[in-house]
Amino acid sequence: MKNVIGTGLLVAAAICLGAPGIAGASGSSVDEVRWQCGADSVTVRSYPGGPAIPGETIGYGVRVNVDNHNDNVWWHINSPYGGYVLAQYFC
């Protein structure tokens, strides 16, 4: 019985320790400021590759707060707007 309990605890610990790695595979949570340096303006999207959010464009030199790198192609920003932008346009 002790082996069963001990094994159960080890499995539970492994799952808990492995969870951040699993979550991190789909993106990386960050909190960093970047600025738009690659185009006259960049549109903010409602989801990666999705439609532009009307009126939400980031002009050259404007700073944004990135909170998730996702797939390193589409970053999620939360300031000055909330949505997705193409990473290639930001320094």
C-alpha positions in Angstrom: 0.0 0.0 0.0 2.9 2.4 0.8 4.3 1.8 -2.7 1.0 2.7 -4.3 0.7 5.9 -2.3 4.3 6.8 -3.0 4.0 6.1 -6.7 0.8 8.2 -6.8 2.6 11.1 -5.2 5.5 10.9 -7.6 3.2 10.9 -10.6 1.2 13.9 -9.2 4.5 15.8 -8.6 5.7 15.0 -12.1 2.4 16.2 -13.6 2.6 19.5 -11.6 6.2 20.1 -12.5 5.6 19.3 -16.1 2.6 21.5 -16.5 4.5 24.8 -17.0 6.6 23.2 -19.7 3.4 22.0 -21.5 1.8 25.5 -21.2 5.0 27.1 -22.4 5.0 25.1 -25.6 2.1 27.1 -27.0 3.7 30.5 -26.2 5.8 32.3 -23.8 4.3 34.8 -21.3 6.4 37.9 -21.1 6.0 41.5 -20.0 8.2 43.7 -22.2 8.1 46.9 -24.1 8.9 46.9 -27.8 8.5 49.6 -30.4 7.2 49.5 -33.9 10.2 49.9 -36.2 9.4 48.1 -39.4 6.6 49.9 -41.2 4.7 53.2 -41.4 1.9 51.5 -39.5 0.9 48.0 -38.3 -2.7 46.8 -37.8 -3.8 45.1 -34.6 -5.6 41.8 -35.3 -8.3 40.2 -33.2 -6.6 36.8 -33.5 -3.4 35.6 -35.3 -3.9 36.2 -39.0 -7.5 37.4 -38.3 -9.2 40.5 -39.4 -7.9 43.9 -38.4 -9.5 45.6 -35.5 -11.0 48.9 -36.9 -9.1 52.0 -35.8 -6.3 50.1 -34.0 -3.1 50.7 -35.8 0.4 51.2 -34.4 2.4 53.9 -36.0 6.2 53.9 -36.5 8.0 54.5 -33.2 5.0 53.7 -31.0 5.7 51.6 -28.0 3.7 48.5 -27.2 3.6 46.1 -24.2 4.0 42.5 -25.3 2.5 40.0 -22.9 2.9 36.8 -25.0 5.3 35.8 -27.8 2.9 33.0 -28.9 4.6 31.4 -31.9 7.1 34.2 -32.4 5.2 35.2 -35.5 2.1 36.8 -33.9 2.7 38.5 -30.6 -0.1 39.4 -28.3 0.0 43.0 -27.0 -2.1 44.5 -24.2 -1.1 48.2 -24.6 -1.9 50.6 -26.3 -4.5 48.1 -27.7 -5.3 44.5 -27.0 -4.8 42.1 -29.8 -2.2 40.4 -32.1 0.6 42.0 -34.2 3.2 40.6 -36.5 6.4 40.3 -34.5 8.6 41.2 -37.5 7.6 44.8 -37.3 8.8 45.4 -33.7 12.3 46.0 -32.2 
